[in-house]
Amino acid sequence: MTALALERISAAYGEQRVLGPLTLHVARGEKVALVGHSGAGKSTLLSLLYDKRRRDIALLPQDLGLVQTLSVFHNVYMGRLAAHSTLYNLANLIRPLPKEVHRVRQVLETLDMVDKLWSPAGELSGGQRQRTAIARALNQPASVLLADEPVSALDGPRAESVMQALTQHFETSVIALHDVELALRHSTRIVGIRDGGIALDRASERLSTGDLRFLYDVSAPAA
Ligand SMILES: Nc1ncnc2c1ncn2[C@@H]1O[C@H](COP(=O)(O)OP(=O)(O)OP(=O)(O)O)[C@@H](O)[C@H]1O
């Protein structure tokens, strides 16, 4: 069954077309890694996927979208805003309910962030801010994850464990990654973007890092 679908979609900024027309279908259960050089159009493709179907999606954007003046608790809680009434959300903003604090604390435990529960997001390191946004996504009641470079600020072992947690937690995922080895290890399918289109679309188990090199060498002919 298809979880995400784009049919002959294009994207432009002003007069300049940066993507498409391209077609992409993602089946339920697939773990897709989007790869390609900087500026190839990975973030734009994620935006197109998000705009097409906003429900049941956890979005983890490259700029994280945290509210700097609010605590880690409040930022992570925001992942579930849509699941509650405005009154319930307001009450939690003013005086967090123990049940919600417990839930957020549990998510933060897996990311080794419990000690920052009440710290304002603006006072965190880059890696801690990224883990807060990851926790917010994990706290969201969604089966699909769209993520843009979700582990770029994390060290090697933590990047591995977070990638594992994200791909296990969400039934379906499309994750843009610069690190091709990480992409190959944590995906079932690689979609490579080049020259505004899909230049490669293959099962990860049938690829090695060498097969992806042409995506980054803009002087080389497309495969
Ligand atoms: N707001 C914008 N206005 C104008 N051009 C933009 C805008 N956002 C992106 N672009 C252009 O669109 C193209 C694709 O950008 P996009 O951010 O999707 O690439 P990317 O593959 O995600 O890059 P990166 O890996 O560096 O994040 C680039 O040429 C970029 O300059």
The ligand as an SDF file (V2000), in Angstrom:
LIG
                    3D

 31 33  0  0  0  0  0  0  0  0999 V2000
   13.8550   29.7340   -0.4170 N   0  0  0  0  0  0  0  0  0  0  0  0
   14.5490   29.5390   -1.5330 C   0  0  0  0  0  0  0  0  0  0  0  0
   14.6060   30.5140   -2.4710 N   0  0  0  0  0  0  0  0  0  0  0  0
   15.2950   30.3530   -3.6190 C   0  0  0  0  0  0  0  0  0  0  0  0
   15.9800   29.2250   -3.9230 N   0  0  0  0  0  0  0  0  0  0  0  0
   15.9630   28.2270   -3.0240 C   0  0  0  0  0  0  0  0  0  0  0  0
   15.2430   28.3290   -1.7890 C   0  0  0  0  0  0  0  0  0  0  0  0
   15.4010   27.1770   -1.1100 N   0  0  0  0  0  0  0  0  0  0  0  0
   16.1790   26.3900   -1.8720 C   0  0  0  0  0  0  0  0  0  0  0  0
   16.5190   27.0130   -3.0260 N   0  0  0  0  0  0  0  0  0  0  0  0
   17.3330   26.4640   -4.1030 C   0  0  0  0  0  0  0  0  0  0  0  0
   16.7480   25.2330   -4.5120 O   0  0  0  0  0  0  0  0  0  0  0  0
   17.7440   24.2730   -4.7710 C   0  0  0  0  0  0  0  0  0  0  0  0
   17.4830   23.0230   -3.9210 C   0  0  0  0  0  0  0  0  0  0  0  0
   17.6340   23.3620   -2.5510 O   0  0  0  0  0  0  0  0  0  0  0  0
   17.3860   22.3030   -1.3970 P   0  0  0  0  0  0  0  0  0  0  0  0
   17.4820   23.0300   -0.0990 O   0  0  0  0  0  0  0  0  0  0  0  0
   16.1500   21.5650   -1.6780 O   0  0  0  0  0  0  0  0  0  0  0  0
   18.6460   21.3340   -1.5910 O   0  0  0  0  0  0  0  0  0  0  0  0
   19.2330   20.2200   -0.6070 P   0  0  0  0  0  0  0  0  0  0  0  0
   19.5970   19.0740   -1.4610 O   0  0  0  0  0  0  0  0  0  0  0  0
   18.2850   19.9670    0.5050 O   0  0  0  0  0  0  0  0  0  0  0  0
   20.5360   20.9310   -0.0600 O   0  0  0  0  0  0  0  0  0  0  0  0
   21.3160   20.7040    1.3310 P   0  0  0  0  0  0  0  0  0  0  0  0
   21.8470   19.2980    1.2800 O   0  0  0  0  0  0  0  0  0  0  0  0
   22.4100   21.7300    1.2730 O   0  0  0  0  0  0  0  0  0  0  0  0
   20.3470   20.9320    2.4480 O   0  0  0  0  0  0  0  0  0  0  0  0
   19.1050   24.9340   -4.4880 C   0  0  0  0  0  0  0  0  0  0  0  0
   19.6580   25.3490   -5.7120 O   0  0  0  0  0  0  0  0  0  0  0  0
   18.7400   26.1180   -3.6350 C   0  0  0  0  0  0  0  0  0  0  0  0
   19.6300   27.1760   -3.8870 O   0  0  0  0  0  0  0  0  0  0  0  0
  1  2  1  0
  2  3  1  0
  2  7  2  0
  3  4  2  0
  4  5  1  0
  5  6  2  0
  6  7  1  0
  6 10  1  0
  7  8  1  0
  8  9  2  0
  9 10  1  0
 10 11  1  0
 11 12  1  0
 11 30  1  0
 12 13  1  0
 13 14  1  0
 13 28  1  0
 14 15  1  0
 15 16  1  0
 16 17  2  0
 16 18  1  0
 16 19  1  0
 19 20  1  0
 20 21  2  0
 20 22  1  0
 20 23  1  0
 23 24  1  0
 24 25  2  0
 24 26  1  0
 24 27  1  0
 28 29  1  0
 28 30  1  0
 30 31  1  0
M  END
$$$$
